[in-house]
Protein backbone atom coordinates (compact mmCIF):
# COMPACT_ATOMS: atom_id res chain seq x y z
CA UNK A 1 0.00 0.00 0.00
CA UNK A 2 1.09 3.58 -0.58
CA UNK A 3 -0.24 6.75 0.96
CA UNK A 4 0.45 8.61 -2.32
CA UNK A 5 -2.65 6.93 -3.76
CA UNK A 6 -4.68 7.22 -0.58
CA UNK A 7 -4.57 3.50 0.08
CA UNK A 8 -4.33 3.89 3.83
CA UNK A 9 -7.91 4.03 5.05
CA UNK A 10 -9.53 5.90 7.90
CA UNK A 11 -12.81 6.21 9.76
CA UNK A 12 -13.51 9.39 11.69
CA UNK A 13 -16.15 9.96 14.34
CA UNK A 14 -17.34 13.36 15.58
CA UNK A 15 -16.03 14.78 12.31
CA UNK A 16 -17.60 18.23 12.74
CA UNK A 17 -17.03 20.46 9.72
CA UNK A 18 -14.00 18.45 8.64
CA UNK A 19 -10.92 20.02 10.25
CA UNK A 20 -9.36 16.70 11.20
CA UNK A 21 -10.62 15.10 7.98
CA UNK A 22 -8.91 17.76 5.83
CA UNK A 23 -5.62 17.25 7.65
CA UNK A 24 -5.75 13.46 7.48
CA UNK A 25 -6.70 13.61 3.79
CA UNK A 26 -3.66 15.77 3.12
CA UNK A 27 -1.54 13.31 5.11
CA UNK A 28 -2.59 10.61 2.66
CA UNK A 29 -5.54 8.84 4.26
CA UNK A 30 -8.56 7.80 2.22
CA UNK A 31 -11.65 8.28 4.36
CA UNK A 32 -14.09 5.42 4.30
CA UNK A 33 -16.64 7.26 6.42
CA UNK A 34 -17.09 10.46 8.42
CA UNK A 35 -19.63 10.33 11.25
CA UNK A 36 -21.24 13.55 12.49
CA UNK A 37 -24.59 14.32 14.10
CA UNK A 38 -24.88 18.10 13.64
CA UNK A 39 -26.99 18.71 10.49
CA UNK A 40 -25.15 21.88 9.47
CA UNK A 41 -21.77 20.17 9.75
CA UNK A 42 -23.13 17.16 7.84
CA UNK A 43 -24.06 19.49 4.98
CA UNK A 44 -20.58 21.01 5.07
CA UNK A 45 -19.00 17.55 4.86
CA UNK A 46 -21.29 16.45 2.03
CA UNK A 47 -20.69 19.66 0.08
CA UNK A 48 -16.92 19.66 0.35
CA UNK A 49 -16.19 15.96 -0.03
CA UNK A 50 -18.24 16.00 -3.24
CA UNK A 51 -16.64 19.11 -4.75
CA UNK A 52 -13.12 17.97 -3.84
CA UNK A 53 -13.63 14.47 -5.21
CA UNK A 54 -13.09 12.40 -2.07
CA UNK A 55 -14.01 9.00 -3.48
CA UNK A 56 -16.19 6.49 -1.64
CA UNK A 57 -16.35 8.61 1.51
CA UNK A 58 -19.66 7.96 3.27
CA UNK A 59 -21.09 10.83 5.35
CA UNK A 60 -23.06 9.24 8.18
CA UNK A 61 -25.38 11.60 10.15
CA UNK A 62 -25.41 9.35 13.20
CA UNK A 63 -25.89 9.94 16.91
CA UNK A 64 -23.12 7.86 18.47
CA UNK A 65 -25.02 7.46 21.72
CA UNK A 66 -27.45 5.24 19.79
CA UNK A 67 -26.13 3.59 16.63
CA UNK A 68 -25.76 0.11 15.14
CA UNK A 69 -22.20 -1.26 14.95
CA UNK A 70 -23.44 -3.82 12.43
CA UNK A 71 -24.60 -1.04 10.10
CA UNK A 72 -21.21 0.62 10.39
CA UNK A 73 -19.47 -2.62 9.44
CA UNK A 74 -21.73 -2.89 6.39
CA UNK A 75 -20.70 0.62 5.31
CA UNK A 76 -17.01 -0.18 5.75
CA UNK A 77 -17.20 -3.59 4.07
CA UNK A 78 -14.37 -6.10 4.20
CA UNK A 79 -11.49 -3.71 3.54
CA UNK A 80 -9.13 -3.48 6.56
CA UNK A 81 -9.13 -0.19 8.47
CA UNK A 82 -5.82 1.56 9.05
CA UNK A 83 -6.87 4.46 11.28
CA UNK A 84 -9.75 5.19 13.64
CA UNK A 85 -9.72 8.92 14.46
CA UNK A 86 -12.00 11.35 16.19
CA UNK A 87 -12.28 14.58 18.10
CA UNK A 88 -14.62 13.29 20.77
CA UNK A 89 -16.77 15.98 22.46
CA UNK A 90 -14.72 18.26 24.69
CA UNK A 91 -17.33 19.49 27.25
CA UNK A 92 -16.78 16.51 29.62
CA UNK A 93 -13.18 17.70 30.08
CA UNK A 94 -13.44 21.47 29.55
CA UNK A 95 -13.84 24.12 32.22
CA UNK A 96 -16.89 25.46 30.40
CA UNK A 97 -18.38 21.96 30.43
CA UNK A 98 -17.81 21.66 34.21
CA UNK A 99 -15.25 18.83 33.76
CA UNK A 100 -17.67 16.04 34.63
CA UNK A 101 -15.56 13.51 32.73
CA UNK A 102 -17.07 10.04 32.55
CA UNK A 103 -20.16 11.29 34.43
CA UNK A 104 -21.01 13.51 31.45
CA UNK A 105 -23.49 11.96 29.02
CA UNK A 106 -21.53 13.57 26.17
CA UNK A 107 -18.45 11.45 26.92
CA UNK A 108 -17.82 9.35 23.79
CA UNK A 109 -14.46 7.85 24.74
CA UNK A 110 -16.18 4.51 25.54
CA UNK A 111 -17.79 4.49 22.08
CA UNK A 112 -14.41 5.17 20.47
CA UNK A 113 -12.85 2.30 22.40
CA UNK A 114 -15.74 -0.03 21.52
CA UNK A 115 -15.14 0.80 17.85
CA UNK A 116 -11.42 0.09 18.18
CA UNK A 117 -12.21 -3.30 19.70
CA UNK A 118 -14.74 -4.18 16.98
CA UNK A 119 -12.92 -2.79 13.93
CA UNK A 120 -9.26 -3.53 14.85
CA UNK A 121 -7.65 -0.54 13.10
CA UNK A 122 -3.87 -0.43 12.95
CA UNK A 123 -3.84 2.98 14.64
CA UNK A 124 -6.08 5.09 16.87
CA UNK A 125 -5.95 8.88 17.14
CA UNK A 126 -8.13 10.75 19.63
CA UNK A 127 -8.25 14.53 19.99
CA UNK A 128 -9.69 16.53 22.87
CA UNK A 129 -9.17 19.71 24.91
CA UNK A 130 -6.10 19.97 27.12
CA UNK A 131 -8.45 19.89 30.12
CA UNK A 132 -8.36 16.10 29.78
CA UNK A 133 -4.70 16.30 30.85
CA UNK A 134 -5.05 19.30 33.17
CA UNK A 135 -5.56 19.22 36.10
CA UNK A 136 -3.40 16.14 35.82
CA UNK A 137 -4.67 14.27 38.86
CA UNK A 138 -8.38 14.83 38.32
CA UNK A 139 -8.68 12.65 35.22
CA UNK A 140 -5.67 10.39 35.88
CA UNK A 141 -7.84 7.33 36.73
CA UNK A 142 -9.88 7.95 33.56
CA UNK A 143 -6.74 8.18 31.44
CA UNK A 144 -5.31 5.08 33.10
CA UNK A 145 -8.42 3.04 32.30
CA UNK A 146 -8.34 4.27 28.69
CA UNK A 147 -4.68 3.29 28.37
CA UNK A 148 -5.28 -0.09 29.96
CA UNK A 149 -8.12 -0.91 27.62
CA UNK A 150 -6.13 0.06 24.52
CA UNK A 151 -3.14 -1.95 25.74
CA UNK A 152 -5.40 -4.95 26.36
CA UNK A 153 -6.38 -4.73 22.67
CA UNK A 154 -2.72 -4.90 21.66
CA UNK A 155 -2.00 -1.20 21.15
CA UNK A 156 1.02 0.75 22.34
CA UNK A 157 0.40 4.32 23.53
CA UNK A 158 2.83 6.50 21.59
CA UNK A 159 1.85 9.82 23.06
CA UNK A 160 -0.91 11.48 25.02
CA UNK A 161 -0.06 15.09 25.49
CA UNK A 162 -0.83 18.66 24.50
CA UNK A 163 0.14 19.89 21.05
CA UNK A 164 -0.03 23.64 20.42
CA UNK A 165 -1.50 24.57 17.04
CA UNK A 166 0.82 27.56 16.55
CA UNK A 167 3.75 25.11 16.41
CA UNK A 168 2.24 23.63 13.23
CA UNK A 169 1.64 26.80 11.22
CA UNK A 170 -1.80 27.67 12.61
CA UNK A 171 -2.08 31.43 13.35
CA UNK A 172 -3.81 30.82 16.67
CA UNK A 173 -3.26 29.72 20.25
CA UNK A 174 -5.09 26.38 20.30
CA UNK A 175 -3.69 23.66 22.55
CA UNK A 176 -5.21 20.19 22.02
CA UNK A 177 -4.69 16.89 23.81
CA UNK A 178 -3.74 14.18 21.28
CA UNK A 179 -3.64 10.45 21.94
CA UNK A 180 -1.89 8.20 19.41
CA UNK A 181 -1.86 4.41 19.76
CA UNK A 182 -0.69 1.79 17.26
CA UNK A 183 -0.44 -1.97 17.13
CA UNK A 184 2.87 -3.24 18.46
CA UNK A 185 4.24 -4.31 15.06
CA UNK A 186 3.62 -0.83 13.63
CA UNK A 187 4.40 1.21 16.74
CA UNK A 188 8.14 0.50 16.60
CA UNK A 189 8.35 2.63 13.43
CA UNK A 190 6.51 5.68 14.76
CA UNK A 191 8.44 8.96 14.64
CA UNK A 192 7.16 12.14 16.24
CA UNK A 193 5.25 14.61 14.01
CA UNK A 194 7.12 17.74 13.06
CA UNK A 195 6.28 21.32 13.87
CA UNK A 196 7.18 24.32 11.73
CA UNK A 197 10.09 26.72 12.07
CA UNK A 198 8.13 29.75 10.89
CA UNK A 199 5.17 30.87 13.00
CA UNK A 200 2.30 32.18 10.86
CA UNK A 201 0.93 35.46 12.21
CA UNK A 202 -2.58 36.87 11.95
CA UNK A 203 -1.27 39.58 9.60
CA UNK A 204 0.10 36.94 7.21
CA UNK A 205 -2.97 34.71 7.39
CA UNK A 206 -5.54 37.45 6.79
CA UNK A 207 -3.73 39.94 4.57
CA UNK A 208 -5.07 38.79 1.18
CA UNK A 209 -8.67 38.30 2.30
CA UNK A 210 -8.72 41.57 4.23
CA UNK A 211 -7.40 43.45 1.21
CA UNK A 212 -10.09 41.85 -0.96
CA UNK A 213 -12.82 42.98 1.42
CA UNK A 214 -11.60 46.58 1.51
CA UNK A 215 -11.14 46.70 -2.27
CA UNK A 216 -14.81 45.70 -2.64
CA UNK A 217 -15.86 48.82 -0.73
CA UNK A 218 -16.74 52.01 -2.57
CA UNK A 219 -15.63 54.24 0.30
CA UNK A 220 -12.76 56.53 -0.80
CA UNK A 221 -10.80 55.83 2.40
CA UNK A 222 -11.12 52.02 2.12
CA UNK A 223 -7.51 51.40 1.08
CA UNK A 224 -6.21 53.70 3.81
CA UNK A 225 -8.25 51.73 6.36
CA UNK A 226 -6.87 48.45 5.03
CA UNK A 227 -3.29 49.75 5.30
CA UNK A 228 -3.93 50.94 8.87
CA UNK A 229 -5.24 47.48 9.78
CA UNK A 230 -2.27 45.76 8.16
CA UNK A 231 0.24 48.01 9.92
CA UNK A 232 -1.37 47.40 13.31
CA UNK A 233 -1.52 43.63 12.79
CA UNK A 234 2.08 43.50 11.57
CA UNK A 235 3.32 45.58 14.49
CA UNK A 236 1.63 43.17 16.86
CA UNK A 237 3.17 40.32 14.87
CA UNK A 238 1.61 37.41 16.70
CA UNK A 239 -0.95 34.64 16.46
CA UNK A 240 -4.60 35.03 17.44
CA UNK A 241 -6.19 34.07 20.75
CA UNK A 242 -8.19 30.84 20.81
CA UNK A 243 -11.33 31.03 18.69
CA UNK A 244 -14.41 30.13 20.69
CA UNK A 245 -18.11 30.30 20.02
CA UNK A 246 -18.67 26.70 19.02
CA UNK A 247 -21.26 26.06 21.73
CA UNK A 248 -24.96 26.48 21.02
CA UNK A 249 -25.26 27.89 24.55
CA UNK A 250 -22.81 30.65 23.68
CA UNK A 251 -25.38 32.71 21.78
CA UNK A 252 -24.54 34.66 18.65
CA UNK A 253 -21.26 34.54 16.80
CA UNK A 254 -18.38 36.56 18.23
CA UNK A 255 -14.70 35.96 18.87
CA UNK A 256 -14.79 35.05 22.53
CA UNK A 257 -14.76 36.46 26.04
CA UNK A 258 -13.56 39.92 27.06
CA UNK A 259 -9.89 38.96 27.31
CA UNK A 260 -9.92 37.45 23.81
CA UNK A 261 -11.67 40.51 22.40
CA UNK A 262 -8.93 42.72 23.86
CA UNK A 263 -6.30 40.55 22.18
CA UNK A 264 -8.17 40.81 18.88
CA UNK A 265 -8.43 44.59 19.26
CA UNK A 266 -4.64 44.73 19.63
CA UNK A 267 -4.49 42.99 16.23
CA UNK A 268 -6.84 45.58 14.72
CA UNK A 269 -9.87 43.28 14.68
CA UNK A 270 -13.27 43.91 16.26
CA UNK A 271 -14.25 40.73 18.10
CA UNK A 272 -17.78 41.92 18.96
CA UNK A 273 -19.44 39.85 16.27
CA UNK A 274 -18.79 38.23 12.90
CA UNK A 275 -19.08 40.04 9.57
CA UNK A 276 -21.22 39.00 6.63
CA UNK A 277 -19.33 37.51 3.70
CA UNK A 278 -18.66 39.29 0.42
CA UNK A 279 -21.71 38.94 -1.78
CA UNK A 280 -24.07 39.06 1.19
CA UNK A 281 -25.76 42.16 2.60
CA UNK A 282 -22.86 43.98 4.21
CA UNK A 283 -23.15 46.80 6.73
CA UNK A 284 -19.77 48.36 6.04
CA UNK A 285 -19.90 50.69 9.01
CA UNK A 286 -20.33 47.63 11.25
CA UNK A 287 -18.26 45.05 9.38
CA UNK A 288 -15.27 47.04 8.07
CA UNK A 289 -15.12 50.59 9.36
CA UNK A 290 -15.96 50.34 13.04
CA UNK A 291 -13.88 52.09 15.69
CA UNK A 292 -12.24 48.81 16.71
CA UNK A 293 -11.40 47.78 13.15
CA UNK A 294 -12.91 45.18 10.82
CA UNK A 295 -14.85 42.17 12.03
CA UNK A 296 -13.84 38.77 10.65
CA UNK A 297 -16.01 36.83 8.23
CA UNK A 298 -16.62 33.12 8.80
CA UNK A 299 -14.16 32.36 6.00
CA UNK A 300 -11.48 34.45 7.72
CA UNK A 301 -12.13 32.72 11.04
CA UNK A 302 -11.60 29.44 9.19
CA UNK A 303 -8.20 30.70 7.98
CA UNK A 304 -7.32 31.36 11.62
CA UNK A 305 -8.18 27.69 12.29
CA UNK A 306 -5.84 26.60 9.50
CA UNK A 307 -8.50 25.58 6.96
CA UNK A 308 -7.65 25.97 3.28
CA UNK A 309 -9.47 28.88 1.65
CA UNK A 310 -11.57 26.63 -0.58
CA UNK A 311 -13.28 24.70 2.25
CA UNK A 312 -16.84 26.08 2.28
CA UNK A 313 -19.05 26.05 5.39
CA UNK A 314 -22.78 25.47 5.02
CA UNK A 315 -25.61 27.07 7.00
CA UNK A 316 -26.32 30.61 8.12
CA UNK A 317 -23.59 32.75 9.62
CA UNK A 318 -23.97 31.70 13.27
CA UNK A 319 -24.27 28.00 12.42
CA UNK A 320 -21.27 28.22 10.10
CA UNK A 321 -19.18 30.08 12.67
CA UNK A 322 -19.98 27.46 15.31
CA UNK A 323 -18.59 24.82 12.99
CA UNK A 324 -15.37 26.82 12.69
CA UNK A 325 -15.20 27.44 16.43
CA UNK A 326 -15.49 23.70 17.15
CA UNK A 327 -12.94 22.62 14.55
CA UNK A 328 -9.63 20.81 14.97
CA UNK A 329 -6.92 22.70 13.02
CA UNK A 330 -6.16 20.75 9.83
CA UNK A 331 -2.37 21.32 9.89
CA UNK A 332 -2.10 19.63 13.30
CA UNK A 333 -4.13 16.65 12.08
CA UNK A 334 -1.97 16.49 8.98
CA UNK A 335 1.26 16.40 10.98
CA UNK A 336 0.06 13.59 13.24
CA UNK A 337 -1.45 11.74 10.28
CA UNK A 338 1.81 11.93 8.34
CA UNK A 339 3.67 10.44 11.31
CA UNK A 340 1.19 7.56 11.48
CA UNK A 341 1.34 6.88 7.73
CA UNK A 342 5.13 6.96 7.77
CA UNK A 343 5.11 4.27 10.44
CA UNK A 344 2.60 2.14 8.51
CA UNK A 345 4.61 2.50 5.31
CA UNK A 346 7.85 1.52 7.04
CA UNK A 347 6.21 -1.50 8.62
CA UNK A 348 4.72 -2.62 5.28
CA UNK A 349 8.11 -2.26 3.61
CA UNK A 350 9.80 -4.35 6.29
CA UNK A 351 12.28 -1.62 7.15
CA UNK A 352 14.56 -1.79 10.13
CA UNK A 353 12.89 0.08 13.00
CA UNK A 354 14.75 3.04 14.54
CA UNK A 355 16.92 2.21 17.50
CA UNK A 356 15.03 4.52 19.84
CA UNK A 357 11.57 6.03 19.82
CA UNK A 358 11.29 9.82 20.30
CA UNK A 359 10.01 11.10 23.60
CA UNK A 360 6.62 12.75 23.13
CA UNK A 361 4.88 13.99 20.01
CA UNK A 362 6.56 17.30 19.23
CA UNK A 363 9.75 17.87 17.20
CA UNK A 364 10.73 20.68 14.84
CA UNK A 365 10.89 20.77 11.05
CA UNK A 366 10.10 22.97 8.06
CA UNK A 367 6.75 24.54 7.11
CA UNK A 368 3.97 22.71 5.24
CA UNK A 369 1.07 23.98 3.16
CA UNK A 370 -2.44 22.57 2.81
CA UNK A 371 -4.14 21.92 -0.50
CA UNK A 372 -7.19 19.86 -1.32
CA UNK A 373 -6.11 18.49 -4.67
CA UNK A 374 -6.07 14.75 -5.23
N, C-alpha and C positions, 0 to 999 in steps of 0.2 A: 504493500500500500504506500501511497505517497500523498502528502498533504498538498502538493502543488495541484492535484486534481480534486481536492476536497474529499479524498477517500477515507479520511478519519471522520467518524460520525459522532454526532452529539444529540442529546435531548436536554432541553432546558425547561425548568419549571419557574413559575413566577417571573415570566419573561418581561413584564412591563411593556414599555414602548420599544424595547430592543437594544438597549445600551450594551448589555453583555453579549447579546446575539451578534451585534455588529462587530464587536471586538473579536469574538471567537471565529466568526466568518473570515475576518481578515487574517487571523492566525492560521487558517487553513481547514477549519472544521466544516463539514457538511451537515447542516441541521436536519435531523429527521422529523422533529416536532418541537414546537414552542407552545407551552401551556401558559395561559393567562386568563384571569377571570374578568378583569375590568373591560367593559365593552368598548370604551374609547381606545384603550391600548390595543385591544384585539383588532380594531379597524386600522390602527397605525401599522401593526405587524402585517396584516393582510395586504394593505396598500403597498408597503415598501418591499416586502419579499416578492410580490408579483412584479413590480416595476424594475427591481434589480435582478430578476431572473434567478432567484434562489430555487433550485429544482427540488421537487419532491419534499418540500418543507411543509408539513401539516401545521396549521394554526388551530389549536384546540382550546375553545373557550370554556374551560372546566374549572369548577370549584374543587380544589384539592382536599377540602374537608369531607367531600362526598363524591368519590369517583370510582370507576371500575378498572382495576388493574388489568383485568382480562381484555377490556377494550383498548387500553393503551398498548398491550402486547400485539393486538391485531393491527394497530396503526403502524407499529414499528416493524412487524414482520419478523422474518428469520435472521435478518442481517445483524451481526454482532454490534454492540454499542461500545464505542470507545470512551465517551465522556458523558457523565451525568452532571449537569451544572445548574445552578439556580441562586438567585438572590432572594432567599426566603424572607418573609416579612420582618421588618426591623422593629416594630413597636414593642414586641416582648422584651427587647434588650436595650431600648432607647430610653433616655430620661423622659422624653415627652410621652412615651408609652407606659410610663410608671415602672418599667423594668420588672415585670411580673414573671418573665422567663417562661418555664414550662407550665406555669399556672395560667398563662394567657392563651385563650382559645385560638389566637392567630399564629401560634407557634407551629411551624410546618417542618421543623427539623425531623420529627419522627416520620413524617411522610417521605421526606427525602431519603432517610435511611431505609425505610421499607422498600422504596424504589431501587436503591442500590442492592439490596438483598435479592430482590426479584429479578432484576435486569442484568446484574453482574457486569457493569461497565469496567473498563480497564482503569479509569480514573474518575475521581469525584472532585468537584470544585464547588464550594459553598461560600457565598458572599453575604455579609451582614454588617451592621454598624459596629464601630469599635466598642460600643457599650457592652457587647458580648464578652470582651476581654477586659473591660474596665468598669467597675472596680474588680480587680482580679479575683479576689476571694469569693465574691458574691455568687458568680456563676461557675466557679471551679468544679463543683460536683457535677454540674450539667455538662461542662466540657469533658470531664473525665469519662462520663457515661457515653458521650458521643464517640470519643476516641476508642473506648473499649469495644463498642459495638462495631465500629469500622475495622478495628484490628481483628475481631473475631471473624469477620468476613474475609480476612486475608489481605487487608490494605495496610500500607505503611503511611503514617501521617508525615508529610514532607514539610509542612509549615502550617501554622495557625497563628497569624499575627496581623498587625495593622500595616497596610500599605497606604502611603499618602499619594493621592492622585497627582499632585504637582510634580512628583518625582518621575512621572511618566508622560509629561508634556501636556497635562491638563491645566488650563489657566485658572485653577480654583483650589482652595483648601478643601479637601474631601477625603478624610481618612476612612478606610473600610477594612473590616476584619475579613481575611481570606483564609479559608481552609483548603488545602490540597492534599489528596490522598491517592495513592496508586497501588496497584497490585505489586507484590514483592518483586516479581521478575522484571517489571518495568521501572519500579521506583529507583533501582540502582543507577539508572541513567539520567535521573532528573537533575537539571542544573537550574539555579535560581534565575527568575526573570530579570531582565535588565531595565534599569531606569534610564533617563535621558540626561545628557550633560547640560543641555540648554533649557532653562525654565521659560515656558511660554507665558508672557504677561497678558493682562487684559487688553492693553493697547494693541499688541500684536494680533490677538485673536479677533478683536472687533473692528479693527481699522477699516477694512474693505467694506464691510456691511454698514458701518456707521457713515462712511463717506457716501455710499449709495443712497441712504435714507435722506441725508442732507441735500444731495444733488437733485432728488425728486421734489424738493420744496421750491416754491416760487418766491419765497421771501428773499429780498436782495442781500440780507446779511447771513444767509444760510451757510455759505462756505466759511465765513468768519467764525460762526458758531461751531462748525465742525472742527476747524483748526484749533479753537480754544479748548474743545473737548480733548482732542488728540494730545495737545501740549500738556494738559493736566494729567491725563492718563499716563503719558510717557514719563512725566516727572515723578509720578508715584511709582511707576515701574515695578508693579508687583502683580501677584495673582489675586483673584477675587475671593471674597469670603464664601463660605459654604452656601450654595443655593438651597433654599427650603421652600415650603409651600406645596409639598406633595400630598399633604393630608387633606381629606375632605372636610375635616373639622377646622381647618385653618382659615376657611373663608375664601375671599377673593384672592386673585393672584397678586402677590408682591414679592419682593426679594428678601424677606426675612424680618427678624426682630430688629429692635432699635439699634443694637450694636452693629448688626450687619448693614443696616441702612446707612449708618455713619461711615462705614468702610467703603460702601459704594459711592457715597457722596465725595469722598476723598479721591475717587477714581473718575469723578465727573459724571456719575450716573445717578439718576433719581430712582431710588428703590421703592418709592411709594406707589407701586402699581406696575403693570406691564402694558406696553404700547401695542396698538393694533399694527398688523403687518402692512407692508406696502401693497397697494391694491385694495385694501379695505378702507372703510371710512376712518380717516385719521384726523384727530384734533391736534394740530401741530403745536398749538400753545401748550397743550398738556404733554404730548408725546415727545416733542423735540426741543421746545424752546422755553421750558420751565426754568425757574430760578435755580434749581438744583442740577440742571442738565437734562440730557435725554433719558427717557425710560427705555429699557430693553424690550425688544419684541421676543416672542416665543422662540423664533429661530435663532436670535442672538443668545438667549439663555441656553439653547442647545449647544451652541458653539462653546460656551463656558463649561459645559459638561463634557466636551470632547467629541460630540457627534460630528460626522461629516456634514457639510452644508446641504447635501442633497437627500438627507433623511427627513421626510415630511410627516409632521404630526397631525393626526386627525382629531376632529371635535372642535368645539368653540374654544375661545382663548383660555378660559380658566381651566377647562378639562385638558387642553393641550399642555398648558404650563404645568399642571400637576404631574403629567407624564414625565416631563423634563425634570421636575423637582425630585421625583422618585428614582431617577435613572442611575444605573451604574456606569461610570465613565468608560466608553469603549476602549480607549488606549490602555487602560489598566487590564481589562479583560483580554485584550490582544496580547499583552506582554506575558500574562500567566498562561494563556492558551498556547503561545509559541513555545514556552518552556515545556509544557505537557506534550505537545506534538513532537518536539525534538527528542524527548525521552522515548516516546513510542516508536519513532523512526529508528532510533539507535538500537532499540531492543529488537525490532523486526529485521534489522540488518545484521544482527549478531555481533555488534561491535563490542570491543572491550569496554567495560564500565570504567568510569573515572575512579581513581584511587580513593578519593575522599569526596563526600557530599558537602556542598556549601552549607554554612550555618544560616538558616533563615531564608527569606524569600527575596531580599532586596540586594542587588548589586548594580553597578553603574555601567552604562554603555552609551552609544550614540543615539540621536533622535530618530523617531519613526513617524511616518505619515499614514493617515487612514485614507483608503479609497474603496469604493464599493463595486469596482469592476470585477468580473469573473464570477 
